[in-house]
Amino acid sequence: MTSFSLWTMININSIISETDSNYYVAASAASSLAVLALYYIFNVSQIPRVYTSNSALRDFLVNHVNSMQEKYFPNVFYWEGRVQSILGLSQRLPSSWKLKYSREIFELSDGGEVALDYMSPRVQEDSEERLLVLLFPGLTSSSQTSYVKTLVMAITGAGASVIVMNNRGLGGVPIKTPRLFCATSTSDVKEVVNHVKGKYPNERLMGIGTSLGGMLICKYLVESEKEQCKRVFELVLVISTCWDAVNGVSNLEKPFLNQVINYGVVSNLQFLTKKYQDVLEPHHNFSKIMGARSLREFDSNFTAPHFGYSSALDYYTDSQIIRNIHKVSVPVIGLNALDDPFSPEADLPLKEAMLDGSNLAMIVTERGGHLGFLEGNSPFRKPFHFMERVVSEVVRGVRLHGHELKKID
């Protein structure tokens, strides 16, 4: 009897001890989740901030872009900027899901060719409310890249038509000359803009550029004659643009996830150049190109010499938009996340947007990464996120209320 009571007490104490242990584990997990939830609510989800000294641009955003008055809730499973940057493609549309464009093969003055992919909304608006958007994708992206497809859907859903310019060698159109593209070479953009404006002389035009496409369209606006730009574009929207490539590339070289993104970008560029090795190899050392393990190494061995620069740093310096954004004559809206590894907070033209006479408005979110801006409470993909919503609202605003922007000098 005594032995039974002793073992009973030991078992009861063991059960109590195990229960206490489980309780502490559950309490600890609950506390951690509570801390994470509070951090998410008060630090991760924020109302976007707008920087601009231009009253007409500010009024346009306040009156017609509802997302500026609402919190952006990054996806609860992956809100960190570098993770958003990595998942920005996979969490939208699968590569197997294709959009059906009307295609024009446009021949450039040097004999090269680019594909211009056109899509119109299901319902055509009255002539006064019609708008044509010229979309310039990011580095190695084309009209069938996941985020480009969702942006096209957002644009047409807002009642506008869209033309996607596929850079040389992309979109299934092989290069015909030993020349690709870079962030400073705007000659192709100028030819395409002039062609589109000549082909659709009565259409109102808006420009959208993502990442490298944003750099190109901004450089086009800086280099082109001011009155010409005003005659072409009513407004330009640039998303996840690298405003200062010198610092942006340096930031990509920080460990660990930044380097993963860096190597992913290089791999895409190597795949593209390898595809056209027969045309490009007489002018370049392909063993060095294919051996590059960072964007700087790739640009040192290919992009810089390909476009006549003495070094990668020389190329990055020439591609800096932040130094010349004050020269643009048309209204420009920039959308960037503070945790974008390509363009961190210190490199954003926030002070420039606040200068007197600025035609720039910067929309800044706490999170979103580079072309991420993923939102929702599910880990599964969906086509529309914060970026698509902003694009839809801006496009609809320009289409219906573009006359308000004419106040901008």
Disulfide bonds with the S-S distance in Angstrom:
none
